Amino acid sequence: MLRYLSAEHLHRYPYLRETMCQDAGRLNARGLVMGETRDPRSGQGPLYLLWQRGDGRHGGSMRFVPLSDCSAVWHCSRFCLSPVSDLNVAAALLLGAAEILDRFSLHHFTCSHDARFARICTGIGASPRLLTCNGAAQVCLWSPDAEAKARAARMARLTLAQSAMWFERAFPDCQDRKEMQIRKFTKRRP
């Protein structure tokens, strides 16, 4: 299932958090996880989008950071898959990311990733637009449309209704308003 958690709420799922850190550590050691935990310009904490496997372990995750209070652009600084996950999990994460984009009325995400992320996005028809490339690292703009969201759901073997339900469980007060999410889940830092 998809979970949307702020850094402050990860402690509610200690096994999920622990296995996420293990998987991210493995990928980071291989140079496949890039980006900072906090955006230095806004000081806001991240929102994690996680796929939780049936046994409670981390199957995959993405980390998003709002670039500023009034921006319609967020930065995705991590795309991480468990070594045992397949493309269904990747598609589920992209479905969840598209849900965030839609529900918070964002224009697009900026992403810092390796070529693997671009290949996965291209595979569901939501190719990111490459802005710059520095060795293996790529910075791109990504904004999946409704068609890409539907393809991601099919590839993940999920329904759009399931995706909406998981989002609404995480954000019960959100009426497709980015301001609600910023106030509730990414508290301002002094």
C-alpha positions in Angstrom: 0.0 0.0 0.0 1.0 3.6 -0.5 1.8 5.7 2.5 2.3 9.5 2.6 4.3 10.4 5.7 6.2 13.5 6.9 9.6 13.0 8.5 7.9 13.7 11.8 5.4 10.8 11.3 7.9 8.2 10.2 8.3 7.0 13.8 4.8 5.7 13.7 6.0 2.9 11.4 9.4 1.9 12.8 9.9 -1.2 10.7 9.0 0.6 7.5 11.4 3.5 8.4 14.2 1.1 9.4 13.9 -0.9 6.1 13.6 2.3 4.1 16.9 3.6 5.6 18.6 0.2 4.9 17.5 0.2 1.2 18.4 3.9 0.8 21.8 3.2 2.4 22.5 0.3 0.0 21.6 2.5 -3.0 23.5 5.5 -1.6 26.6 3.3 -1.2 26.3 2.5 -4.9 25.8 6.2 -5.8 22.1 5.7 -6.7 20.5 8.0 -4.1 21.1 11.7 -4.5 19.8 14.9 -2.8 19.4 16.5 0.5 16.9 15.7 3.2 15.9 19.4 3.6 15.7 22.1 1.0 18.2 24.7 2.2 16.1 27.6 0.8 12.8 26.8 2.5 14.0 24.8 5.5 10.9 22.6 5.2 11.0 18.9 6.0 10.3 16.2 3.4 7.2 14.4 2.5 7.8 10.7 2.0 5.8 8.6 -0.4 6.4 4.9 0.5 5.2 1.6 -0.8 4.7 -0.7 2.2 4.9 -4.4 1.4 2.5 -6.9 3.0 5.1 -7.8 5.6 5.5 -4.2 6.7 8.9 -3.7 4.9 9.8 -0.9 2.6 9.2 -1.7 -1.0 10.1 1.7 -2.5 10.0 5.4 -1.7 10.2 8.9 -3.0 11.1 12.0 -1.0 9.6 15.4 -1.9 10.5 18.8 -0.5 8.5 22.0 -1.2 10.9 24.6 -2.6 9.1 27.5 -1.0 5.9 28.3 0.8 4.1 29.6 -2.2 5.7 27.6 -4.9 3.8 25.2 -7.2 7.1 23.3 -7.7 8.4 20.6 -5.3 11.7 18.8 -5.6 11.9 15.0 -5.6 15.3 14.2 -4.1 15.0 10.5 -3.9 13.6 7.5 -5.8 14.5 4.3 -4.0 13.4 0.7 -4.7 14.0 -2.2 -2.4 16.3 -4.8 -4.1 13.3 -7.3 -4.1 10.8 -4.8 -5.7 9.8 -4.9 -9.3 8.4 -2.4 -11.8 5.0 -2.7 -10.3 6.3 -0.9 -7.2 8.0 1.7 -9.3 4.7 2.3 -11.1 2.8 2.5 -7.8 5.2 5.2 -6.6 4.8 7.2 -9.8 1.0 6.9 -9.4 1.4 8.3 -5.8 3.6 11.1 -7.1 1.0 12.0 -9.7 -1.6 12.0 -6.9 0.5 14.5 -5.0 0.9 16.6 -8.1 -2.9 16.6 -8.8 -4.1 17.0 -5.2 -1.7 19.8 -4.2 -2.2 21.7 -7.5 1.5 21.5 -8.3 2.8 22.4 -11.7 5.6 19.9 -11.8 8.4 18.3 -9.8 12.1 18.9 -10.2 14.0 15.7 -9.8 17.6 14.8 -9.1 18.1 11.2 -10.2 20.1 8.7 -12.2 19.1 7.5 -15.7 17.1 4.6 -14.1 14.4 7.0 -12.9 14.1 8.5 -16.4 13.8 5.0 -17.9 11.0 4.0 -15.5 9.1 7.2 -16.2 9.5 6.8 -19.9 8.2 3.2 -19.6 4.9 4.5 -18.4 4.8 7.4 -20.8 5.6 10.2 -18.4 9.1 11.1 -19.5 10.8 13.8 -17.5 12.3 16.8 -19.3 16.1 16.8 -18.8 17.5 20.1 -17.6 21.1 19.2 -16.9 23.3 16.1 -16.7 26.4 15.8 -14.5 27.9 12.4 -15.0 25.3 9.9 -13.8 23.2 12.5 -12.1 20.4 14.1 -14.0 18.2 17.1 -13.0 14.8 17.1 -14.8 11.3 18.5 -14.7 8.5 15.9 -14.3 4.8 16.4 -14.5 2.8 13.2 -15.3 -0.6 13.9 -16.9 -3.9 12.0 -16.3 -3.1 9.5 -19.0 0.3 8.7 -17.5 -1.4 8.4 -14.1 -3.9 5.9 -15.5 -1.0 3.9 -17.1 0.9 3.8 -13.9 -2.1 2.5 -12.1 -2.5 -0.3 -14.6 1.2 -1.2 -14.5 1.0 -1.2 -10.7 -2.1 -3.4 -10.8 -4.0 -0.8 -8.8 -7.0 1.3 -9.4 -7.3 5.1 -9.4 -9.8 4.7 -6.6 -7.3 2.8 -4.4 -4.7 5.6 -5.0 -7.3 8.2 -4.1 -8.3 6.3 -0.9 -4.7 6.1 0.3 -4.2 9.8 -0.3 -7.4 10.7 1.4 -6.5 8.6 4.4 -3.2 10.4 4.7 -4.7 13.9 4.1 -8.3 13.7 5.4 -8.6 17.5 5.5 -7.1 18.2 2.1 -9.6 19.3 -0.5 -7.0 19.4 -3.4 -5.3 22.4 -1.7 -1.6 22.6 -1.3 -1.9 25.1 1.6 -3.6 22.4 3.7 -0.7 20.0 3.2 2.0 22.6 3.9 0.4 23.6 7.2 -0.4 20.1 8.4 2.6 18.0 7.2 5.6 20.3 6.5 5.8 22.5 9.5 7.9 25.6 9.0 11.3 25.5 10.7 12.8 28.5 12.6 
